[in-house]
Amino acid sequence: LRQVIEADMCGMHKLMDDLSLAKADLEAQQESLKEELLCLKKNHEQEVSILRSQLGDKLQIKLDVEPTVDMSRVLQEMRCHYEAMVQTNHNDLEEWFRDQSESISKQDMSCSEELRCCQSEILELRRTVNALEVELQAQHTLKDCLQNSLCEADARFGTELAQMQVLIS
């Protein structure tokens, strides 16, 4: 029993030595990390002071610590808000589309009626133009006949005038 305990003690001494070495190593690492942290803080402060000197009074840093916000609740509220906006916009757009469709249909109907009226008016005007062209041709023919009659009358009266002057002479 004594030999077992001495062997255990020996093993424990070995473990204690290993633990002491590990502790010394971890303490050295801790000291190294502390020095590195101090160096980083110092560099950070220098960079901040350089930036502050470059920016002057333009930069003001304020940190307000607020109580934690339930992000899932906030996201749910935002989602509900945007879904309501989307639905409202969808309804407005659908109503606008219906109004535009009705307006275009009314315009189409009025344009169709105007087109029919204009077409019938054009047809009537064409008939009138054709009738007037026929009448114009008739008037030209009448004018030509009258000019021929005038020329014949002038010639006849000229002949008669000449005969009368001969008689007078």
Helices and strands as residue ranges (DSSP letters): H 2-55, G 56-58, H 71-168
